[in-house]
């Protein structure tokens, strides 16, 4: 799809509604503009949300990991005992 756009004196470009709809673009979406040998390329910018953890939240993660390590250690030792018991059983 081709469209003609106009650049305002402030450098603002308005993309026609049909073009925005075809590309799934909406208000406040970001685009990356770059020059290519063919001209100007506009493409959607991928933005990912980030979460910044507080020291308290990091402590929660540490506690959960420690609990998981304890559970896995108990499970592993139980499996070793069961394995030994099976080997000692007369056939």
Secondary structure per residue as TSV (DSSP state, phi and psi in degrees):
chain	resnum	aa	ss	phi	psi
A	1	X	-	360.0	133.4
A	2	X	-	-111.7	147.4
A	3	X	-	-147.9	147.2
A	4	X	-	-98.0	131.5
A	5	X	-	-124.4	160.9
A	6	X	-	-119.7	141.7
A	7	X	B	-100.6	126.0
A	8	X	-	-76.4	172.8
A	9	X	T	-63.2	-21.7
A	10	X	T	-89.3	0.0
A	11	X	-	87.1	13.4
A	12	X	-	-85.5	132.8
A	13	X	B	-113.0	131.5
A	14	X	-	-104.8	123.3
A	15	X	-	-87.5	133.0
A	16	X	-	-58.5	148.4
A	17	X	H	-55.4	-43.1
A	18	X	H	-61.2	-38.5
A	19	X	H	-68.2	-44.4
A	20	X	H	-61.2	-44.0
A	21	X	H	-63.1	-43.2
A	22	X	H	-62.5	-32.5
A	23	X	H	-95.9	-3.5
A	24	X	T	71.0	28.8
A	25	X	-	-91.2	143.9
A	26	X	-	-135.9	174.3
A	27	X	T	-54.3	140.8
A	28	X	T	71.6	4.5
A	29	X	-	-67.8	151.6
A	30	X	-	-105.7	145.5
A	31	X	E	-123.0	150.1
A	32	X	E	-100.7	128.1
A	33	X	E	-109.8	129.1
A	34	X	E	-144.1	153.5
A	35	X	E	-89.6	142.8
A	36	X	E	-131.0	169.1
A	37	X	T	-58.3	-26.0
A	38	X	T	-84.9	-16.5
A	39	X	E	142.1	-138.0
A	40	X	E	-98.2	131.9
A	41	X	E	-115.7	124.8
A	42	X	E	-110.2	130.2
A	43	X	E	-142.2	151.4
A	44	X	E	-61.3	139.9
A	45	X	-	-93.3	134.0
A	46	X	-	-89.5	122.1
A	47	X	-	-119.6	135.1
A	48	X	-	-118.5	135.9
A	49	X	-	-71.0	147.9
A	50	X	-	-120.7	155.2
A	51	X	-	-120.7	127.7
A	52	X	-	-102.3	122.8
A	53	X	-	-89.7	138.9
A	54	X	-	-77.5	161.1
A	55	X	H	-56.9	-35.4
A	56	X	H	-64.0	-41.7
A	57	X	H	-67.4	-38.3
A	58	X	H	-62.3	-38.7
A	59	X	H	-63.4	-38.3
A	60	X	H	-60.4	-43.4
A	61	X	H	-61.9	-44.0
A	62	X	H	-61.4	-42.8
A	63	X	H	-64.4	-41.6
A	64	X	H	-64.8	-40.6
A	65	X	H	-65.5	-39.4
A	66	X	H	-65.2	-41.6
A	67	X	H	-63.5	-42.6
A	68	X	H	-61.6	-41.6
A	69	X	H	-61.6	-40.5
A	70	X	H	-64.5	-44.2
A	71	X	H	-62.6	-45.3
A	72	X	H	-66.0	-36.3
A	73	X	H	-65.9	-42.8
A	74	X	H	-62.5	-43.0
A	75	X	H	-63.8	-42.0
A	76	X	H	-65.7	-42.6
A	77	X	H	-68.0	-35.0
A	78	X	H	-65.6	-37.3
A	79	X	H	-69.4	-36.3
A	80	X	H	-64.9	-43.4
A	81	X	H	-62.3	-43.4
A	82	X	H	-63.9	-38.0
A	83	X	H	-65.7	-41.4
A	84	X	H	-65.3	-40.1
A	85	X	H	-63.2	-39.8
A	86	X	H	-64.9	-39.8
A	87	X	H	-68.8	-30.9
A	88	X	H	-83.2	-14.8
A	89	X	S	-68.1	127.2
A	90	X	-	-65.5	147.8
A	91	X	-	-105.6	360.0
